[in-house]
Amino acid sequence: MRAAAFEKPGPPEVLREMEVPTPHAGAGEVRVRVRAAGVQPYDCAVREGWNPAGAPPGFPRIPGNEFAGVVDQVGAGVTDAREGQEVIGFGMLGAYAEYIVVPAEHVTAKPAGMPWEVAGGFSAGAQTAHIALLELGLAKGDTLLIHGAAGAVGTVAVQLGVAWGATVIGTAAPANHDYLRGLGAVPVSYGQGLASRVRDVAPQGIDAVLDGAGGEALDVSLGLTGNVLTLVDHGREGVKVTPPLRSRERLAELAGMYADGLLRVHVRAAYPLARAADAHRDVGSGHGRGKVVVTL
């Protein structure tokens, strides 16, 4: 099968299209013919040499841990998936490929009206946002500050926060302020004076912070509240991180919200498999709203 993979860690150009063995579903597993796969900072870290705990050894290594496609092979003992079913799913690696094999409990039905590009990049951002807000204990009437609010996780977190009855303040570049207003957030700009700008729009104080930027934004957050979760600056004392709690049930709930019109996802760029390196350059730039995906 075709895959975007690398033989040794390095810059984006080590990622190239190549032929690799086609996997087959074992007991309790399904094989999915991938139509689209999301591209994340996680994937860039893998390409640069990070080895996630539990990842299979050896090269070539295929990045990608979220995908959408069509089930084309069902392993023994699987009763809740069928060949021909359109699904969204998640794994650890291997999504930048024509086929991926994952446990059957890692996929759920794709909403009929969800485009493939959106579906391929839905699982990680949506589940991470949901897990993070639960870890923060966000409740109705709270004021939530989100750094990197126009990104993939931030986009969903803004909408979930608003749906749960919170006041949401989102930091972003000025070019993304109208986008955040459209999601229901109060936008503020990064940079010097951030704490003052946040206090101006939230005189009642901040109850929780979801940090997708790190650095100075995280420093400012710790001066506003003790209830902070970071997606990017792990290891900071007193700061929460998202636990590994992705599940089919959580993904199905979020997919249902999308189907009901309660969530929307912006895909800013879709690259063919042969241009996976360009997709990594895009994500690695740290700029832009919404999601980047690879399509097959």
C-alpha positions as a printed NumPy array, in Angstrom:
array([[  0.   ,   0.   ,   0.   ],
       [  0.983,   3.646,  -0.311],
       [  1.929,   5.523,   2.848],
       [  3.656,   8.745,   3.855],
       [  6.473,   7.535,   6.094],
       [ 10.069,   8.183,   7.1  ],
       [ 13.15 ,   5.972,   7.436],
       [ 14.85 ,   8.158,  10.043],
       [ 13.748,  11.17 ,  12.109],
       [ 14.358,  14.644,  10.797],
       [ 12.806,  17.739,   9.192],
       [  9.582,  17.572,   7.153],
       [ 11.392,  16.455,   3.983],
       [ 12.189,  13.037,   5.512],
       [  8.466,  12.311,   5.187],
       [  7.783,  10.907,   1.723],
       [  5.38 ,   8.635,  -0.104],
       [  6.548,   5.009,  -0.25 ],
       [  5.273,   1.449,  -0.615],
       [  4.9  ,  -0.529,   2.624],
       [  3.254,  -3.865,   3.473],
       [ -0.536,  -3.791,   3.719],
       [ -1.745,  -4.638,   7.267],
       [ -4.503,  -7.156,   8.003],
       [ -7.1  ,  -7.157,  10.755],
       [ -6.573,  -9.633,  13.571],
       [ -8.996, -10.742,  16.253],
       [-10.906,  -7.805,  17.693],
       [ -9.612,  -5.442,  15.014],
       [-10.865,  -3.697,  11.898],
       [ -9.003,  -2.523,   8.827],
       [-10.049,   0.836,   7.415],
       [ -9.439,   2.124,   3.899],
       [ -8.382,   5.644,   4.838],
       [ -9.913,   8.616,   3.055],
       [ -8.406,  11.393,   5.207],
       [ -6.093,  11.709,   8.206],
       [ -5.558,  14.643,  10.53 ],
       [ -2.147,  16.273,  10.956],
       [ -1.142,  17.366,  14.455],
       [  1.858,  18.705,  16.399],
       [  1.945,  15.169,  17.85 ],
       [  2.77 ,  13.845,  14.372],
       [  5.507,  16.423,  13.873],
       [  7.083,  15.362,  17.174],
       [  7.031,  11.723,  16.039],
       [  8.709,  12.697,  12.771],
       [ 11.361,  14.61 ,  14.712],
       [ 12.206,  11.508,  16.772],
       [  9.782,  11.37 ,  19.698],
       [  8.731,   7.792,  20.481],
       [  5.266,   7.581,  22.1  ],
       [  5.02 ,   5.064,  24.927],
       [  3.851,   1.736,  23.519],
       [  4.619,   2.596,  19.894],
       [  5.829,  -0.338,  17.791],
       [  9.587,  -0.231,  17.107],
       [ 11.31 ,  -0.014,  13.758],
       [ 11.17 ,   1.896,  10.503],
       [  9.713,   3.018,   8.21 ],
       [  7.419,   4.814,  10.611],
       [  4.023,   6.114,   9.5  ],
       [  2.665,   9.097,  11.481],
       [ -0.986,   9.901,  12.055],
       [ -3.302,   8.961,  14.925],
       [ -6.71 ,  10.15 ,  13.678],
       [ -8.472,   9.165,  10.486],
       [-11.696,   8.57 ,   8.602],
       [-12.472,   5.951,   6.005],
       [-14.384,   2.797,   5.127],
       [-14.106,  -0.505,   6.987],
       [-12.926,  -3.111,   4.479],
       [-11.875,  -6.007,   6.743],
       [-13.293,  -7.199,  10.071],
       [-11.337,  -9.448,  12.424],
       [-12.628, -12.43 ,  14.373],
       [-14.931, -11.624,  17.254],
       [-15.909,  -8.15 ,  16.025],
       [-19.676,  -7.706,  16.102],
       [-20.089,  -3.916,  16.175],
       [-18.459,  -3.   ,  12.859],
       [-19.113,  -4.185,   9.323],
       [-17.427,  -4.053,   5.958],
       [-18.489,  -0.979,   3.995],
       [-19.21 ,   1.098,   7.106],
       [-17.992,   4.711,   7.009],
       [-16.139,   5.464,  10.239],
       [-14.022,   7.979,  12.098],
       [-11.346,   6.685,  14.421],
       [ -8.102,   7.026,  16.316],
       [ -4.951,   5.078,  17.046],
       [ -1.307,   5.781,  17.882],
       [  0.473,   5.78 ,  14.507],
       [ -0.173,   4.671,  10.949],
       [ -2.965,   6.899,   9.653],
       [ -1.04 ,   8.451,   6.723],
       [ -1.634,   5.329,   4.655],
       [ -4.137,   3.668,   2.367],
       [ -5.051,   1.204,   5.134],
       [ -4.877,   1.255,   8.929],
       [ -5.668,  -1.516,  11.425],
       [ -6.979,  -0.548,  14.872],
       [ -9.   ,  -2.201,  17.657],
       [-12.676,  -2.183,  16.765],
       [-13.417,  -0.029,  19.817],
       [-11.349,   2.777,  18.276],
       [-13.862,   3.556,  15.538],
       [-17.407,   4.886,  15.433],
       [-19.831,   5.719,  12.649],
       [-19.094,   8.828,  10.597],
       [-22.07 ,  11.208,  10.454],
       [-23.557,  11.02 ,   6.968],
       [-23.24 ,  14.76 ,   6.39 ],
       [-19.643,  15.084,   7.599],
       [-17.179,  15.667,   4.706],
       [-14.195,  13.326,   4.572],
       [-11.718,  16.161,   5.182],
       [-13.556,  17.169,   8.354],
       [-13.969,  13.56 ,   9.478],
       [-10.273,  12.769,   9.081],
       [ -9.288,  15.591,  11.4  ],
       [-12.162,  15.353,  13.879],
       [-11.161,  12.781,  16.487],
       [ -8.07 ,  14.273,  18.125],
       [ -9.111,  17.904,  18.43 ],
       [-12.655,  17.122,  19.524],
       [-11.703,  14.487,  22.096],
       [ -8.799,  16.516,  23.488],
       [-11.027,  19.566,  23.973],
       [-13.746,  17.497,  25.653],
       [-11.304,  15.736,  27.994],
       [ -9.555,  19.006,  28.867],
       [-12.734,  20.865,  29.826],
       [-13.867,  17.972,  32.008],
       [-10.453,  17.91 ,  33.705],
       [-10.824,  21.632,  34.382],
       [-14.232,  20.996,  35.925],
       [-15.856,  23.62 ,  33.707],
       [-19.385,  24.428,  34.856],
       [-22.256,  26.64 ,  33.795],
       [-21.556,  30.264,  34.659],
       [-17.755,  29.856,  34.701],
       [-15.415,  32.082,  32.732],
       [-13.   ,  30.09 ,  30.568],
       [ -9.858,  31.493,  28.948],
       [ -8.491,  29.58 ,  25.937],
       [ -5.043,  30.296,  24.477],
       [ -4.733,  29.285,  20.831],
       [ -8.491,  29.444,  20.564],
       [ -8.559,  29.43 ,  16.752],
       [ -6.633,  26.163,  16.479],
       [ -8.092,  22.678,  16.082],
       [ -8.531,  21.972,  19.806],
       [ -9.425,  25.566,  20.613],
       [-12.163,  25.668,  17.972],
       [-13.981,  22.751,  19.594],
       [-13.238,  23.892,  23.141],
       [-14.807,  27.304,  22.463],
       [-17.983,  25.683,  21.178],
       [-18.178,  23.167,  24.034],
       [-17.597,  25.892,  26.605],
       [-20.379,  28.023,  25.139],
       [-22.701,  25.005,  24.922],
       [-22.039,  24.223,  28.586],
       [-23.025,  27.736,  29.612],
       [-19.588,  29.262,  30.199],
       [-18.326,  32.674,  29.143],
       [-15.398,  31.968,  26.804],
       [-12.491,  34.315,  26.143],
       [-10.126,  33.288,  23.373],
       [ -6.636,  34.592,  22.608],
       [ -5.64 ,  34.686,  18.958],
       [ -4.034,  36.849,  16.299],
       [ -6.272,  39.755,  15.207],
       [ -6.931,  38.047,  11.857],
       [ -8.791,  35.3  ,  13.749],
       [-10.919,  37.519,  15.995],
       [-14.005,  37.521,  13.751],
       [-13.693,  33.739,  13.489],
       [-13.751,  33.444,  17.298],
       [-16.709,  35.788,  17.588],
       [-18.55 ,  33.539,  15.158],
       [-17.928,  30.597,  17.502],
       [-19.244,  32.542,  20.49 ],
       [-15.985,  33.639,  22.15 ],
       [-14.762,  37.072,  23.212],
       [-11.422,  37.501,  21.387],
       [ -8.305,  39.153,  22.802],
       [ -4.849,  39.564,  21.273],
       [ -1.597,  37.966,  22.401],
       [  1.457,  39.925,  23.465],
       [  2.453,  42.506,  26.016],
       [ -0.428,  43.589,  28.22 ],
       [ -2.342,  40.323,  27.818],
       [ -3.25 ,  40.09 ,  31.504],
       [ -4.74 ,  43.572,  31.477],
       [ -6.761,  42.877,  28.342],
       [ -8.141,  39.679,  29.865],
       [ -9.106,  41.481,  33.081],
       [-10.82 ,  44.207,  31.049],
       [-13.163,  41.692,  29.403],
       [-13.468,  39.454,  32.493],
       [-13.646,  41.748,  35.542],
       [-15.343,  38.904,  37.384],
       [-12.15 ,  36.842,  37.109],
       [-11.11 ,  33.652,  35.315],
       [-12.247,  30.245,  36.565],
       [-10.273,  28.002,  34.191],
       [ -7.632,  28.225,  31.47 ],
       [ -7.04 ,  25.864,  28.564],
       [ -3.569,  26.674,  27.243],
       [ -2.721,  25.827,  23.658],
       [  0.127,  28.304,  23.316],
       [  2.541,  27.876,  26.238],
       [  5.325,  30.289,  27.144],
       [  4.228,  33.788,  28.11 ],
       [  0.531,  32.971,  27.72 ],
       [  0.885,  30.173,  30.277],
       [  2.822,  32.468,  32.644],
       [  0.02 ,  35.034,  32.433],
       [ -2.579,  32.322,  33.076],
       [ -0.951,  31.241,  36.32 ],
       [ -1.365,  34.805,  37.552],
       [ -5.088,  34.701,  36.807],
       [ -6.144,  31.344,  38.295],
       [ -4.762,  28.148,  39.745],
       [ -6.977,  26.05 ,  37.47 ],
       [ -4.862,  25.719,  34.325],
       [ -4.45 ,  22.876,  31.83 ],
       [ -1.804,  23.029,  29.112],
       [ -1.658,  21.138,  25.83 ],
       [  1.889,  22.157,  24.961],
       [  4.053,  23.045,  27.966],
       [  4.094,  19.815,  29.952],
       [  6.143,  19.523,  33.115],
       [  5.109,  22.867,  34.599],
       [  4.443,  22.565,  38.312],
       [  0.814,  23.064,  39.26 ],
       [ -0.437,  22.792,  35.68 ],
       [ -2.761,  20.026,  34.516],
       [ -2.412,  17.997,  31.324],
       [ -4.934,  15.886,  29.44 ],
       [ -4.976,  12.222,  30.518],
       [ -5.206,   9.478,  27.846],
       [ -8.974,   9.031,  27.935],
       [ -9.948,   8.853,  24.259],
       [-12.755,   6.38 ,  23.688],
       [-15.293,   5.312,  21.103],
       [-18.103,   6.478,  23.387],
       [-16.638,   9.954,  23.719],
       [-16.002,  10.173,  19.976],
       [-19.538,   9.003,  19.192],
       [-20.995,  11.651,  21.515],
       [-19.003,  14.399,  19.822],
       [-19.839,  13.103,  16.353],
       [-23.491,  13.228,  17.374],
       [-23.078,  16.868,  18.371],
       [-21.609,  17.584,  14.934],
       [-24.527,  15.776,  13.241],
       [-26.966,  17.863,  15.301],
       [-25.293,  21.112,  14.218],
       [-23.851,  21.831,  17.678],
       [-20.197,  21.614,  16.576],
       [-18.437,  22.815,  13.464],
       [-14.847,  22.252,  12.377],
       [-12.807,  24.411,  10.034],
       [-10.331,  22.658,   7.708],
       [ -7.86 ,  25.266,   6.515],
       [ -5.841,  22.998,   4.219],
       [ -6.04 ,  19.497,   2.734],
       [ -2.896,  18.005,   1.179],
       [ -2.645,  14.847,  -0.939],
       [ -0.609,  12.006,   0.56 ],
       [  2.409,  12.835,  -1.625],
       [  2.536,  16.288,   0.006],
       [  2.463,  15.124,   3.618],
       [  5.75 ,  16.958,   4.204],
       [  4.038,  20.221,   3.207],
       [  1.233,  19.435,   5.645],
       [  3.848,  19.103,   8.41 ],
       [  5.416,  22.411,   7.421],
       [  1.982,  24.026,   7.628],
       [  1.25 ,  22.654,  11.107],
       [  4.807,  23.335,  12.255],
       [  4.45 ,  27.013,  11.388],
       [  2.152,  27.404,  14.394],
       [ -0.145,  29.719,  12.455],
       [ -3.601,  29.444,  10.956],
       [ -7.022,  28.517,  12.169],
       [ -8.639,  25.1  ,  12.305],
       [ -7.32 ,  21.826,  11.   ],
       [ -4.823,  20.498,   8.458],
       [ -5.446,  17.074,   6.883],
       [ -3.904,  14.619,   4.447],
       [ -6.269,  13.059,   1.906],
       [ -6.098,   9.771,   0.012]])
